């Protein structure tokens, strides 16, 4: 078994699968493989990338599920032919995401499905969490004649997030933020946005664990992610509302989380008599799971775990209960909001939407052993 809590074959394979899927997806969306074009065979792509045929096959199957490629028996794999109307004046929407391998593929699927249904087209750009690349990408999208923008900007690293938002609102076309808002501004937030209610997701995880009888809780987080602040806030609010003892927190930058750091975190959780922890995100949860095993702890008997993200929580050695952001629905609704803004202009009300995540219960929290699990609400807030 690998030391990150995922079976050795699955750990590296999962990352390679995600990266390959993102690369193929972007190639299809940017026209590298136009509709009807034949993609490389599984064996050829495996030889080119150095990946296994199994990983390549899984990536192609994911793209089939997303409706981006189609298999033809005896002929190969082809970029799916689009069904949108062939009109020269078709609306083009620019979409900027910081990453195309994790989290955002499902968001993009929702966006693309809604735009396609409306006869619009998506033009994709990626910033890689780099502010300079972000600015250059927005400039390119505007230069390509897009009529509107769906943006995931790097507000969490901006010196002045409010000013950065004002710059985006001043662009010559309407912009809707996706998974970003000015939470600290409260009602002073002027942005149009569609986001996951990460505070609500963390809150629901705490209520779930409390419903299973846990009182001493821990929080393990990446300290440098855009989602960290609302997860921490929601966790703290739930602990206070439920009258639980002050939680123990373990923070580390994403690059700092390793097997050794997870061992130290588990030791600290044990010293604080923590019996259950919320881990943001899946990789950190898998590391903690493996560290718990090395420390002789049983999950969930000695330490119950809930992960936050649900990207690959189900492939951990002990499948992880996870808070699952509604990524597809966020993308779809964001596209709807922008299309309405383009159609109605100022007559459309300002949309500021949050969607509550759901909790997917698996073995790591012990709910399958007779506990009363909290069922999170769903819908917009």
Secondary structure, DSSP 8 states (H G I E B T S, - for coil): --TTSB-HHHHHHHHHHHHHHHHHHHHHHTTTT-TT-B---HHHHHHHHT--HHHHHHHHHHHHHTTSEEEETTTEEEE----S---TT--EEEEEES-SSSSHHHHHHHHHHHHHHTT-EEEEEE-TT-HHHHHHHHHHHHHTT-SEEEE---GGG-TTHHHHHHHHHTSSSEEEEES---GGGGGG----EEEEEHHHHHHHHHHHHHHTT--SEEEEEETTSTTHHHHHHHHHHHHHHTT----EEEEE-GGG--HHHHHHHHHHHHHTT--EEEEESHHHHHHHHHHHHHTT--TTTT-EEEEES-SSGGGBSS--EEEE--HHHHHHHHHHHHHHHHHHGGGS---EEEEE-EEE--GGG-GGGT--------SB-
